[in-house]
Amino acid sequence: MEATLVITNLPDREQARILARKLVDARLAACVNVMAECESVYVWEGKTETVREVPLLIKTLTQHYRKVEAMIRQNHPYELPEIIAVSLSNGLPEYIRWIASGTV
């Protein structure tokens, strides 16, 4: 039972909340933190862009990663959404068990 933290950004709070709710309702994530808006600076198609985004921290099990990725892709407006998965090798055992119990 290995837990994973998936990180993505949405262009606004409304879209972030919708995706968070879909992930939790589908039991693909035990919890999704909808973070405070941040400013992202990156290069896209040769041009430096600066945009406001809302980060999501998605807590799930590694075995659910592909389904989480698919749901993000299906519900994300960007051509190339940021989807980063970080394996959680350590964590409070009771919390990791809670993540497991909150996902299917």
N, C-alpha and C positions, 0 to 999 in steps of 0.2 A: 504494500500500500504506500505508494510514493505520491506526495503532493506536488503540485506545480502552481506557480504564480504566472498568470498570463497578463501581459500589459498591452493595452491599445489606447488610442486617442480618438475622440470623436470631435466634430467641428462645433458642437454646442451641447449644452446641458440636457435639453429635451431628447436629442438622439442618444446621448449617453445613458439617460435613465431608461429609455425604451429598450436598448440593448441589454442593460443590466437586468431588467425585469424578465426579459425573454430567457436569458441564460439561467436565472434562478428558477423561474417557473418550469423550465424544461429539465430542471435538476441536473444541469451540466455544470453548475457552479454552486457551491455552498453559500458563497458570499461574493458580492461585487461592490467594491468601494468606488463611488463616483466622486472623484477628487475635485479640488478647486481648479478653476480655469488657469491655464498656464500659457506662456508664449513659447512657440516652437520656431526655431530658425533652422532652415535646411536648404539644400540645393535640389531643385526639381527642374528637369529638362534644361539644364545649363543656367538657371536663374536662381539667385538667392531669394528665398521666400521667408516671410515672417507672418505667422498666423496665430490666432488664439485657438486653443483646443482644450478639451476636457478629458483628462486621463482616467482610465478605468484600471483597477487592480482586481483581477478575477482569480479567486481561489477555487481550485479544482483538483482532481486526481489526474496523474499523468495519463492514465488509460483513457481519459475523456478528451485529451488535447485535440485530436483530429476533429471531433464533433464541435468543440468550442471554436476552433479555427473556422470550420465551415459556417457556423452560425454568424461569426463576426463578418466573414466575407459576404454572406448573403444580406446582411443588414448594414453594411458600411458604405457610405457614399464615395469614398476615395477609390481611385483606380488602383492604388497600391497602399493598402492600409498597413500601419505598423502593427505587427503581431509578434510579440516576443514572449517566449516561454522560459521561465527560470525554474529549474528543478530545485525543490526545497529539501536539501539533504538533512537539515535539522529544523526543529521546531518543537513547541510544546506538544508532547505526545497526545494529550487530551484534545488539543485543538486540531491536530491532524486527523484524529479519529472523528471529530465533529465534521470536518470537511468530507470525510468518507461517508458519514451517515447522511449528509445533505445532498449527495449526488447519487445518480443511478448508473 
